[in-house]
Amino acid sequence: MILPPLSLSLSLSTSSSSSSIIKTLIQNPNLVQLLSLSKMSLRVLNPNAEVLNKSAALHMNINAAKGLQDVLKTNLGPKGTIKMLVGGAGDIKLTKDGNTLLKEMQIQNPTAIMIARTAVAQDDTSGDGTTSTVLFIGELMKQSERCIDEGMHPRILVDGFDIAKRATLEFLEKFKTPVVMGETPDKEILKMVARTTLRTKLYEVLADQLTEIVVNSVLCIRKPDEPIDLFMVEIMHMRHKFDVDTRLVEGLVLDHGSRHPDMKRRVENCYILTCNVSLEYEKSEINAGFFYSNADQREKMVAAERRQVDERVRKIIELKEKVCSGTDKNFVVINQKGIDPPSLDLLARAGIVALRRAKRRNMERLVLACGGEPVDSVENLTEDSLGWAGLVYEHVLGEEKYTFVENVKNPHSCTILIKGPNDHTIAQIKDAVRDGLRSVKNTIEDEAVILGAGAFEVAARQHLINNVKKTVQGRAQLGVEAFADALLVVPKTLAENSGLDTQDVIIALTGEHDRGNVVGLNQYTGEPIDPHMEGIFDNYSVKRQIINSGPVIASQLLLVDEVIRAGRNMRKPS
């Protein structure tokens, strides 16, 4: 029997469409017999598809992880550099926040996109650790590459990673420093955690000033036995003065002012009425016509239209007279719905300051800050439904108006007012403040902190090498060793960004740990320091999340042995 050459089957799988393959097989039954005899599978792929097999796919994943690591590693720590992102329209963003960078950068490589999404999810979950996650995954892949190039199978490495991850999480539980958070939390510990976080985003003087603001704002909104809701901290910004003029307002800052020229711009000792009542004439939903024969009838019709709204305004004025008459107290109405000009005029004559169309989120914060109750109707208004503020004043900046509600009693909501000369500075401070708030919240909820400055990473590495590795059988030991060496990426990068020699630093740190001293890196001198004495603490939940998520993604990428890039848009043009 004469069989067609084998090269025909190869050319079919690479250059023919599926319909032509089937046609060829029908015309050449001998070819079908050959394929069945030799047990060769016939793969039908889109001719435009890109296929990477085995080592090529693995090295693509490793190179992508290393590439993303190289981009972000210069940003880590207080000595990290800043990236300038330029958009298509020429807009500029200056940042060293890993979360912002990964969201704003246009990443093309699918592996790098996967790592970036993991790191962004880390930020969403615990508020920090984005850059550290990317560095850890990149270093795990880099350490794996060395073993794989020597002929090791990725599955053995993954098994070693799994053992090392469990051992590191157990070590983390022993290594953490418990913090007692009772009715009055230890403010100094919270300041240390916030300062450590903020100094990695901003320069020292500003970071130290914001530390006090961030801690006080979280303690302001904290209620015993209730989860902390950071949305009760309003973050407002004004392009005004300098970044060091940023301050905490124990009250509320509204981004609009009163709409009547005769209303006072500054009042003290104020009752605050928080309401959601329409104080404007509303047209009926039914189309109706009113016909009148003389001017007197027209006046009666206008009065009838206004009667309902004027009645509501009159009841508010009656409450003001009842609580303020004979005293130096003032009355402020903040309404979620509209107030029309005739109503504003009536309120202004009665000496009431009225603000209309306040945002819904601010209405909730206002009640928490000033007290009282939000009202949906002016019926049965009492003094119990009123809040209190020591000072309400309006600040005009260019064409913008801001209303400050300050000196409130026992506030459970506050505002961080960020000031800066330009949009770049304000955006940078905003990102840092959000991370600072999350770090304080995490500390209160975790009731534990971790020693920073690379101390945990070095201690965990020594534990894995000296204790865990000896208990592991076979080649999985190499996976544990690769995991342990990957942990050192944090102190190495901190040293590198400070202009220090990484080998000298790592030798000094590991030497101290071998002698039983838990030390971190002094970024100024390169000498080992006690992070507890220096007040350098990291979040427990952030470290736990990094150790949990990093090896999972690295393991998945190492076990990829084929990448097929194909889709509908890659079909051949007809």
C-alpha positions in Angstrom: 0.0 0.0 0.0 1.4 3.4 -1.0 0.8 6.1 1.6 1.0 9.9 1.0 3.9 11.6 2.5 3.7 12.5 6.2 4.5 16.1 5.5 1.0 16.5 4.2 -0.4 16.1 7.7 2.0 18.8 9.1 1.0 21.3 6.4 -2.6 20.6 7.1 -2.3 21.5 10.8 -0.5 24.7 10.2 -1.7 26.3 7.0 -5.1 24.9 6.0 -8.6 25.9 7.2 -10.8 23.3 8.9 -13.1 22.9 5.9 -10.1 22.1 3.6 -8.7 19.6 6.1 -12.0 17.6 6.2 -12.2 17.7 2.4 -8.6 16.4 2.1 -9.3 13.6 4.6 -12.3 12.5 2.5 -10.3 12.5 -0.7 -7.4 10.6 1.0 -8.7 7.7 3.1 -5.2 6.4 3.3 -4.2 9.5 5.2 -6.9 8.7 7.8 -5.6 5.2 8.1 -2.1 6.5 8.6 -3.2 8.9 11.4 -5.2 6.2 13.2 -2.3 3.7 12.9 0.3 6.1 14.2 -2.2 7.4 16.9 -1.3 11.0 15.9 -3.8 13.7 16.9 -4.8 16.2 14.3 -5.1 19.8 15.7 -7.2 22.3 13.9 -6.3 25.9 14.9 -7.0 29.3 13.6 -4.1 29.9 11.1 -3.7 33.4 12.6 -3.4 32.1 16.2 -0.2 32.5 18.2 0.8 29.4 20.1 3.6 29.2 22.7 4.5 25.7 23.9 6.2 24.5 27.1 9.4 26.4 27.8 8.4 29.4 25.6 5.1 29.9 27.5 6.9 29.5 30.9 9.6 32.0 30.0 7.0 34.5 28.7 5.3 34.4 32.1 8.6 34.7 34.0 9.8 37.6 31.8 6.4 39.4 32.2 6.6 39.1 36.0 10.2 40.3 36.1 9.4 43.2 33.7 6.5 44.4 35.9 8.7 44.0 39.0 11.5 46.2 37.4 8.9 48.9 36.7 7.6 49.2 40.2 10.5 48.3 42.4 12.1 51.8 42.4 8.9 53.1 44.1 9.1 51.0 47.2 9.7 52.6 50.6 10.3 56.2 51.8 13.3 56.6 49.5 11.4 55.4 46.4 11.3 57.5 43.3 8.2 59.0 41.6 6.7 58.1 38.2 5.3 60.6 35.8 2.3 59.3 33.8 1.4 61.3 30.7 -2.0 60.7 29.2 -3.0 60.8 25.5 -4.3 64.4 25.9 -1.1 65.5 27.6 -2.4 65.4 31.2 0.3 64.6 33.7 0.0 62.5 36.9 2.9 62.3 39.4 2.7 59.3 41.8 4.6 56.6 43.6 1.5 54.7 44.7 1.6 51.2 43.2 -2.2 51.0 43.1 -2.5 54.2 41.0 0.3 53.2 38.7 -1.2 49.8 37.9 -4.6 51.3 37.3 -3.3 54.1 35.1 -0.6 52.3 33.1 -1.6 50.7 29.7 -0.4 47.1 30.2 -0.4 44.9 27.1 1.1 41.5 28.3 -1.7 39.2 29.5 0.5 37.8 32.3 1.4 41.3 33.5 -2.3 42.2 33.5 -3.1 39.2 35.7 -0.4 40.2 38.2 -1.6 43.8 38.1 -5.2 42.7 38.9 -4.0 40.6 41.8 -2.1 43.6 43.2 -5.0 46.0 42.8 -7.3 43.5 44.5 -4.8 43.5 47.4 -5.3 47.2 47.7 -9.1 46.9 47.6 -9.0 44.3 50.3 -6.5 45.7 52.8 -5.7 49.2 51.5 -1.9 48.8 50.9 0.8 46.4 49.8 0.3 46.7 46.0 4.0 47.3 45.2 5.1 44.6 47.6 2.7 42.0 46.0 4.1 42.7 42.5 7.7 42.5 43.8 7.1 39.3 45.7 5.4 37.6 42.7 8.2 38.8 40.4 10.9 37.5 42.7 9.2 34.1 43.1 9.2 33.7 39.3 12.9 34.9 39.2 14.0 32.3 41.8 11.9 29.6 40.0 13.6 30.4 36.7 17.0 29.4 38.1 15.7 26.0 39.2 13.7 25.3 36.0 16.8 26.1 33.9 18.6 23.4 35.8 15.9 20.9 34.7 13.5 21.0 37.7 9.8 20.4 37.0 7.5 23.4 38.0 5.2 21.0 39.9 7.9 20.3 42.5 8.5 24.0 42.9 4.8 24.6 43.4 4.7 21.9 46.1 7.6 23.6 47.9 5.9 27.0 47.7 2.7 25.5 49.3 4.7 24.1 52.2 6.6 27.4 52.6 3.4 29.5 52.5 1.7 27.6 55.3 4.9 27.7 57.4 5.3 31.5 56.8 1.6 32.1 57.8 2.1 30.1 61.0 5.3 32.1 61.7 3.4 35.4 61.1 1.0 34.5 63.9 3.9 34.1 66.3 5.8 37.1 65.0 3.0 39.7 65.2 2.9 42.2 68.1 -0.6 42.2 69.8 -2.1 45.7 70.5 -5.0 46.1 73.0 -7.8 48.2 71.5 -10.3 49.0 74.2 -12.5 52.0 74.7 -9.5 54.3 74.2 -7.0 52.8 71.7 -3.2 53.4 72.1 -2.9 56.5 70.0 0.9 56.3 69.8 0.9 52.8 68.1 -1.8 54.1 65.6 0.5 57.1 64.8 3.5 54.9 64.2 1.5 52.7 61.8 0.1 55.7 60.0 3.5 57.4 59.8 5.1 54.3 58.3 2.4 54.2 55.6 2.4 57.9 54.8 6.2 58.3 54.6 6.3 55.8 51.7 3.9 58.1 49.7 5.0 61.7 50.8 8.0 63.6 52.0 8.7 63.4 55.8 7.5 66.8 57.0 4.1 66.5 55.3 3.7 62.8 56.2 4.3 63.5 59.9 1.8 66.4 59.9 -0.9 64.2 58.1 -0.2 61.3 60.7 -2.0 63.3 63.4 -4.9 64.2 61.1 -5.4 60.7 59.9 -5.4 59.1 63.4 -7.7 61.8 64.9 -10.2 61.4 62.0 -10.5 57.6 62.4 -10.8 57.9 66.2 -13.5 60.6 65.6 -15.8 58.3 63.6 -15.1 55.2 65.7 -18.0 53.8 67.6 -17.6 51.0 70.2 -18.8 47.5 69.0 -19.4 48.8 65.4 -17.3 48.4 62.3 -15.5 51.6 61.2 -17.0 53.2 58.2 -14.4 55.4 56.5 -17.0 57.0 54.3 -17.9 59.1 57.3 -14.6 60.9 56.8 -15.2 63.4 54.0 -12.1 64.3 52.0 -12.4 67.8 50.5 -9.8 69.7 48.5 -9.1 73.3 47.8 -6.5 74.7 45.4 -5.3 77.1 47.9 -2.1 77.9 49.8 0.4 75.0 50.4 0.2 71.3 51.1 1.2 71.8 54.8 -2.0 73.9 55.3 -4.0 70.6 55.1 -6.1 70.3 58.3 -8.8 68.3 60.0 -12.2 69.9 60.4 -14.1 68.2 63.3 -17.4 68.9 61.6 -18.3 69.2 57.9 -17.2 71.3 54.8 -19.9 71.7 52.2 -18.9 72.6 48.7 -21.6 75.3 48.3 -22.8 78.4 50.1 -26.1 80.3 50.8 -27.9 81.7 47.7 -29.3 85.0 49.2 -27.2 88.2 49.4 -28.8 89.3 52.7 -28.0 86.1 54.7 -25.2 86.2 57.2 -21.8 84.9 56.1 -20.7 83.9 59.7 -22.8 82.8 62.6 -21.9 81.4 66.0 -23.8 79.2 68.5 -26.1 77.7 65.8 -29.0 75.3 65.9 -28.8 73.1 62.8 -32.0 71.9 61.1 -31.2 69.0 58.7 -34.2 68.5 56.4 -35.3 66.9 53.2 -38.3 69.1 52.5 -39.3 70.9 49.3 -39.4 74.7 49.9 -40.1 75.7 46.3 -43.3 75.9 44.2 -43.8 72.7 42.3 -45.9 72.5 39.2 -48.7 70.0 39.2 -48.2 66.8 37.2 -51.7 67.2 35.6 -52.1 69.7 32.8 -54.6 72.2 34.0 -55.7 75.7 32.9 -56.7 78.5 35.2 -58.8 81.3 33.8 -59.4 84.6 35.6 -61.3 87.8 34.6 -59.6 90.5 36.7 -56.3 91.3 38.5 -57.9 90.5 41.9 -58.6 86.9 40.9 -55.0 86.6 39.6 -53.6 87.7 42.9 -55.7 85.2 44.8 -54.5 82.4 42.4 -50.8 83.3 43.0 -51.4 83.4 46.8 -53.1 80.0 46.6 -50.2 78.6 44.7 -47.7 79.9 47.3 -49.7 79.1 50.4 -48.5 75.5 50.8 -44.8 76.4 50.5 -45.1 79.6 52.6 -46.8 77.5 55.3 -43.8 75.2 55.5 -41.4 78.2 55.7 -43.6 79.8 58.4 -43.4 76.7 60.6 -39.5 76.7 60.3 -39.5 80.4 61.3 -41.8 79.6 64.3 -39.4 77.0 65.5 -36.5 79.5 65.2 -38.4 82.1 67.2 -39.2 79.5 69.9 -35.6 78.3 70.4 -33.6 81.5 69.7 -35.7 84.4 70.9 -34.1 86.4 73.8 -30.7 84.6 73.2 -27.6 85.1 71.1 -28.2 81.8 69.3 -28.6 81.5 65.6 -30.5 79.2 63.3 -29.2 77.3 60.2 -31.3 75.3 57.7 -29.5 72.8 55.5 -31.9 71.3 53.0 -31.4 68.4 50.6 -34.2 69.6 48.3 -34.6 73.1 46.7 -35.5 76.4 48.3 -37.0 79.0 45.8 -36.1 82.8 46.0 -39.4 83.9 47.7 -38.7 81.3 50.5 -35.1 82.3 50.8 -36.2 85.9 51.2 -38.6 85.0 54.0 -35.9 83.0 55.8 -33.3 85.8 55.3 -35.7 88.4 56.9 -36.1 86.1 59.9 -32.3 85.9 60.3 -32.0 82.3 59.2 -29.1 81.0 57.2 -30.3 78.5 54.6 -28.4 76.2 52.3 -30.2 74.2 49.6 -29.5 71.1 47.5 -27.0 69.6 49.9 -25.6 66.2 48.8 -27.2 63.1 50.2 -24.0 61.8 51.6 -23.4 65.1 53.5 -26.8 64.9 55.1 -25.9 61.6 56.7 -22.5 63.0 57.9 -24.2 66.2 59.1 -26.4 64.3 61.6 -23.4 62.3 62.8 -21.3 65.5 63.2 -23.9 67.9 64.7 -26.5 65.6 66.3 -30.2 66.0 65.9 -32.5 64.1 63.5 -33.1 64.4 59.8 -36.7 65.5 59.1 -38.8 64.8 56.0 -41.7 67.0 57.1 -42.1 70.3 58.9 -45.1 69.0 60.9 -44.4 68.6 64.7 -41.0 70.2 64.6 -39.3 70.2 68.1 -36.0 71.3 69.6 -35.0 67.6 69.8 -34.7 67.4 66.1 -32.1 70.2 66.0 -28.3 69.7 65.9 -25.7 72.1 67.2 -22.6 73.8 65.9 -20.4 76.4 67.5 -19.5 78.1 64.3 -20.9 78.1 60.7 -19.1 80.4 58.1 -18.8 80.7 54.4 -15.4 80.8 52.6 -15.2 82.1 49.0 -12.3 81.0 46.9 -12.5 82.4 43.4 -15.9 81.4 42.0 -16.2 78.5 44.5 -18.1 78.8 47.8 -17.5 76.5 50.8 -19.5 76.4 54.0 -17.7 75.3 57.2 -19.7 73.7 60.1 -17.3 73.6 63.0 -17.0 73.4 66.8 -19.6 70.6 67.0 -20.3 68.5 70.2 -19.2 64.8 70.2 -18.8 64.4 66.5 -18.9 61.0 64.7 -18.1 62.5 61.3 -15.3 64.8 60.2 -13.7 66.3 57.1 -10.1 66.2 56.0 -9.5 69.5 54.1 -6.7 69.0 51.6 -4.9 72.1 50.4 -2.3 72.4 47.7 -0.9 74.8 45.1 -1.7 72.5 42.1 -3.7 69.4 41.1 -0.6 67.1 41.2 0.0 67.8 44.8 -3.6 67.4 45.8 -4.0 64.1 44.0 -0.8 62.8 45.6 -2.0 63.8 49.1 -5.5 62.3 48.5 -4.0 58.9 47.6 -1.7 59.0 50.7 -4.5 60.0 53.1 -6.8 57.1 51.8 -3.9 54.6 52.5 -3.3 56.2 55.9 -6.9 55.9 56.9 -7.0 52.3 55.9 -3.8 51.5 57.8 -5.2 52.9 61.0 -8.6 51.1 60.5 -6.7 47.8 59.9 -4.7 48.2 63.1 -7.8 48.8 65.2 -9.6 45.8 63.6 -6.5 43.4 63.6 -5.5 44.4 67.2 -1.9 43.5 66.0 1.0 45.0 64.1 4.1 43.6 62.4 7.6 45.0 62.8 8.6 46.9 59.6 11.7 48.0 57.8 12.2 44.4 56.3 12.4 42.8 59.8 9.6 40.3 59.2 10.9 39.2 55.8 14.4 38.5 57.1 13.1 36.7 60.2 10.7 34.5 58.1 13.5 33.7 55.6 15.8 32.5 58.5 12.9 30.4 60.0 12.2 28.7 56.6 15.9 28.0 55.9 16.9 26.9 59.5 13.8 25.1 60.6 11.2 24.3 57.9 13.6 23.2 55.1 15.0 20.4 57.2 11.6 18.9 57.7 10.8 18.7 54.0 11.6 15.5 52.1 13.1 15.4 48.5 13.4 18.1 45.9 10.5 20.2 47.4 13.2 21.6 49.6 14.4 23.7 46.6 10.8 25.2 46.4 11.0 26.2 50.1 14.5 27.7 49.6 13.3 29.7 46.5 10.3 31.0 48.5 12.6 32.0 51.4 15.0 33.8 49.1 12.1 35.6 47.4 11.0 37.1 50.7 14.3 39.0 50.8 13.1 41.1 47.8 11.6 43.7 50.2 14.8 44.5 52.3 16.9 44.2 49.1 14.8 46.8 47.3 14.6 49.1 50.3 18.5 49.0 50.4 18.8 49.5 46.6 16.4 52.5 46.6 18.4 54.1 49.4 21.7 53.8 47.4 23.1 51.1 49.6 24.9 47.9 48.8 22.3 45.1 48.9 24.8 42.3 49.7 26.3 44.1 52.7 22.8 45.0 54.0 21.4 41.4 53.7 24.6 39.9 55.3 24.3 42.3 58.2 20.6 41.7 58.7 20.8 37.9 58.5 23.8 37.9 60.8 21.9 39.8 63.5 18.8 37.5 63.1 21.1 34.4 63.5 22.2 35.9 66.8 18.6 36.1 67.9 18.0 39.9 67.3 15.0 41.0 65.3 16.2 43.9 63.3 15.2 46.0 60.2 17.1 48.3 57.8 18.1 51.8 58.6 17.7 53.5 55.2 20.0 56.3 56.0 23.1 54.4 57.3 22.4 50.9 56.0 23.0 49.6 59.6 20.5 47.2 61.3 18.0 48.9 63.6 15.3 47.8 66.1 12.0 48.7 64.3 10.2 48.7 67.6 12.4 51.4 69.0 12.2 53.5 65.8 8.4 53.1 65.6 8.3 51.4 62.2 5.2 49.1 62.0 3.3 47.4 59.2 -0.2 46.1 59.0 -0.7 42.5 60.0 -3.6 42.0 57.5 -1.6 43.5 54.6 1.4 41.1 55.2 -1.0 38.1 55.6 -2.7 39.0 52.3 0.7 39.4 50.4 1.8 35.9 51.7 -1.5 34.4 50.7 -1.9 35.8 47.2 1.7 36.0 45.9 2.5 32.2 45.8 -1.0 31.4 44.4 -0.5 33.5 41.3 3.2 32.5 40.9 2.1 28.8 41.1 -0.6 29.2 38.5 1.8 31.0 36.1 4.5 28.3 36.6 2.1 25.5 35.7 1.1 27.1 32.4 2.7 25.0 29.6 0.9 26.4 26.6 -0.4 29.9 25.6 -2.9 30.1 22.7 -3.8 33.5 21.5 -6.8 33.2 19.3 -10.2 34.7 18.8 -12.9 35.8 16.4 -11.0 38.9 15.5 -8.0 36.9 14.3 -9.8 35.1 11.5 -8.4 35.3 8.0 -10.1 38.0 5.9 -12.4 36.4 3.4 
